[in-house]
């Protein structure tokens, strides 16, 4: 075994719909519906493949962080 064989690949920066759903603790169908309605996180379309950037998923969650239910309802 050479040193090159032991190199660990970095984690992917993009996720499939099931991977992104797991990351957000949602069902994949929820992301699909949000994508259809234009309400979900930013996604990348590569032919028929859909990918999500982890940074985009984090930004989506951060934009929906509130300190009170009143604040959340106003948004």
C-alpha positions as CSV (number, residue, x, y, z in Angstrom):
1,X,0.0,0.0,0.0
2,X,1.4,3.4,-1.0
3,X,0.9,6.7,0.8
4,X,-1.3,7.8,-2.1
5,X,-3.6,4.8,-1.5
6,X,-4.3,6.1,2.0
7,X,-5.4,9.6,1.0
8,X,-8.9,10.2,2.3
9,X,-11.2,12.1,-0.1
10,X,-12.7,15.3,1.3
11,X,-16.4,15.2,2.0
12,X,-18.5,16.3,-1.0
13,X,-19.5,20.0,-1.0
14,X,-22.8,19.1,-2.8
15,X,-25.5,16.8,-1.6
16,X,-28.2,14.8,-3.4
17,X,-31.9,15.4,-2.4
18,X,-31.9,12.5,0.1
19,X,-28.6,13.6,1.6
20,X,-29.7,17.2,1.9
21,X,-33.0,16.1,3.4
22,X,-31.1,14.0,6.0
23,X,-28.8,17.0,6.7
24,X,-31.9,19.2,7.4
25,X,-33.8,16.3,9.2
26,X,-36.6,16.4,6.6
27,X,-38.2,14.0,4.2
28,X,-36.9,14.2,0.6
29,X,-40.4,14.8,-0.6
30,X,-40.5,18.0,1.5
31,X,-37.4,19.3,-0.4
32,X,-39.0,18.3,-3.7
33,X,-42.2,20.1,-2.9
34,X,-40.3,23.2,-1.8
35,X,-38.3,23.1,-4.9
36,X,-41.4,22.9,-7.0
37,X,-43.0,25.8,-5.1
38,X,-39.8,27.9,-5.0
39,X,-39.8,28.0,-1.2
40,X,-36.8,25.8,-0.4
41,X,-33.1,26.2,-0.2
42,X,-31.1,27.1,-3.3
43,X,-30.3,24.1,-5.5
44,X,-28.1,23.3,-8.5
45,X,-29.6,21.6,-11.6
46,X,-27.1,19.5,-13.6
47,X,-29.1,17.9,-16.4
48,X,-31.7,15.9,-14.6
49,X,-29.7,15.8,-11.4
50,X,-30.4,18.1,-8.4
51,X,-27.7,19.0,-5.9
52,X,-27.6,21.2,-2.9
53,X,-24.5,23.0,-1.5
54,X,-24.0,22.6,2.3
55,X,-23.3,26.3,2.5
56,X,-26.7,27.0,0.9
57,X,-28.5,24.6,3.3
58,X,-26.8,26.4,6.2
59,X,-27.8,29.8,4.9
60,X,-31.3,28.6,4.4
61,X,-31.5,27.4,8.1
62,X,-29.8,30.6,9.4
63,X,-32.3,32.8,7.6
64,X,-35.1,31.0,9.5
65,X,-33.6,31.3,13.0
66,X,-35.8,33.3,15.4
67,X,-35.7,34.2,19.0
68,X,-39.5,34.1,19.5
69,X,-42.6,32.7,17.9
70,X,-43.9,36.3,17.4
71,X,-40.8,37.0,15.4
72,X,-41.3,33.8,13.3
73,X,-44.9,34.6,12.7
74,X,-44.1,38.1,11.4
75,X,-41.6,36.7,8.9
